Amino acid sequence: MRYMIGTAIVLLGPTMAYIGPHRLGWSANFTQYAQYAITIFLLTGLLRLDQMHGKKYKPYLIIGLSYAVHLLVYSLLFMWT
C-alpha cells in the first residue's frame, strides 16, 4: 500500500504543472518547487503517522530520498543555466 501511495504522488507533477502556470499564473520554477514542497510535506506526514502507529515506514523513506535526489538534480540543471 505504501509503494502505491508513492506511485500516486508521481501524478501530482503533471497536475501541478497544469494548474500552476495556467490557472494561478505561477512561473515554471515556482510550480516545480511548490510540487516538491507539497510532496515532501505529504511524505513527512505519512512517515510520522506510520511511526506513531508502529508500522513500517521504510517505503516513505525510499520515496522521500528519491524525491530529494530529483530535487537536487532539478536544482543543479535548471538553476545554474
C-alpha positions as a LaTeX table, in Angstrom:
\begin{tabular}{lrrr}
\hline
Residue & $x$ (\AA) & $y$ (\AA) & $z$ (\AA) \\
\hline
Met1 & 0.00 & 0.00 & 0.00 \\
Arg2 & 2.78 & 2.43 & 0.84 \\
Tyr3 & 4.50 & 1.98 & $-2.51$ \\
Met4 & 1.15 & 2.54 & $-4.23$ \\
Ile5 & 0.83 & 5.86 & $-2.42$ \\
Gly6 & 4.34 & 6.77 & $-3.53$ \\
Thr7 & 3.47 & 5.92 & $-7.10$ \\
Ala8 & 0.31 & 8.01 & $-6.92$ \\
Ile9 & 2.31 & 11.01 & $-5.68$ \\
Val10 & 4.10 & 10.99 & $-9.04$ \\
Leu11 & 0.82 & 12.11 & $-10.62$ \\
Leu12 & 1.00 & 15.32 & $-8.59$ \\
Gly13 & 3.64 & 16.66 & $-11.00$ \\
Pro14 & 1.55 & 16.89 & $-14.17$ \\
Thr15 & $-1.40$ & 18.20 & $-12.20$ \\
Met16 & 0.65 & 20.99 & $-10.64$ \\
Ala17 & 2.34 & 21.66 & $-13.98$ \\
Tyr18 & $-1.06$ & 22.47 & $-15.46$ \\
Ile19 & $-2.72$ & 24.26 & $-12.55$ \\
Gly20 & 0.27 & 26.39 & $-11.53$ \\
Pro21 & 1.02 & 28.35 & $-14.72$ \\
His22 & $-2.37$ & 28.20 & $-16.40$ \\
Arg23 & $-4.77$ & 28.77 & $-13.52$ \\
Leu24 & $-2.66$ & 30.55 & $-10.91$ \\
Gly25 & $-0.16$ & 32.38 & $-13.12$ \\
Trp26 & 2.90 & 30.92 & $-11.42$ \\
Ser27 & 6.26 & 30.58 & $-13.13$ \\
Ala28 & 7.52 & 27.14 & $-14.13$ \\
Asn29 & 10.23 & 27.11 & $-11.43$ \\
Phe30 & 7.83 & 28.18 & $-8.69$ \\
Thr31 & 5.36 & 25.50 & $-9.76$ \\
Gln32 & 8.08 & 22.84 & $-9.63$ \\
Tyr33 & 9.24 & 23.89 & $-6.18$ \\
Ala34 & 5.64 & 24.04 & $-4.94$ \\
Gln35 & 5.22 & 20.47 & $-6.15$ \\
Tyr36 & 8.34 & 19.44 & $-4.23$ \\
Ala37 & 7.13 & 21.21 & $-1.09$ \\
Ile38 & 3.70 & 19.55 & $-1.21$ \\
Thr39 & 5.24 & 16.14 & $-1.89$ \\
Ile40 & 7.76 & 16.41 & 0.94 \\
Phe41 & 5.04 & 17.68 & 3.29 \\
Leu42 & 2.78 & 14.72 & 2.43 \\
Leu43 & 5.57 & 12.17 & 2.75 \\
Thr44 & 6.71 & 13.61 & 6.08 \\
Gly45 & 3.17 & 13.47 & 7.42 \\
Leu46 & 2.68 & 9.88 & 6.26 \\
Leu47 & 6.06 & 8.87 & 7.68 \\
Arg48 & 5.26 & 10.42 & 11.07 \\
Leu49 & 1.84 & 8.77 & 11.07 \\
Asp50 & 3.36 & 5.34 & 10.46 \\
Gln51 & 6.00 & 5.93 & 13.14 \\
Met52 & 3.32 & 6.83 & 15.69 \\
His53 & 1.35 & 3.68 & 14.91 \\
Gly54 & 4.41 & 1.41 & 14.84 \\
Lys55 & 4.08 & 0.45 & 11.17 \\
Lys56 & 6.82 & 0.06 & 8.60 \\
Tyr57 & 7.83 & 3.44 & 7.24 \\
Lys58 & 10.81 & 2.39 & 5.10 \\
Pro59 & 8.89 & 2.85 & 1.80 \\
Tyr60 & 8.27 & 6.51 & 2.64 \\
Leu61 & 11.98 & 6.97 & 3.37 \\
Ile62 & 12.87 & 5.47 & $-0.01$ \\
Ile63 & 10.32 & 7.63 & $-1.83$ \\
Gly64 & 11.41 & 10.73 & 0.08 \\
Leu65 & 15.07 & 10.14 & $-0.71$ \\
Ser66 & 14.28 & 9.65 & $-4.38$ \\
Tyr67 & 12.37 & 12.96 & $-4.42$ \\
Ala68 & 15.28 & 14.65 & $-2.64$ \\
Val69 & 17.66 & 13.38 & $-5.34$ \\
His70 & 15.20 & 14.54 & $-8.01$ \\
Leu71 & 15.05 & 17.99 & $-6.38$ \\
Leu72 & 18.84 & 18.19 & $-6.26$ \\
Val73 & 19.21 & 17.22 & $-9.92$ \\
Tyr74 & 16.47 & 19.67 & $-10.97$ \\
Ser75 & 18.11 & 22.47 & $-9.00$ \\
Leu76 & 21.55 & 21.76 & $-10.42$ \\
Leu77 & 20.31 & 21.55 & $-14.01$ \\
Phe78 & 17.89 & 24.45 & $-14.15$ \\
Met79 & 19.15 & 26.90 & $-11.57$ \\
Trp80 & 22.67 & 27.04 & $-12.99$ \\
Thr81 & 21.62 & 27.71 & $-16.60$ \\
\hline
\end{tabular}
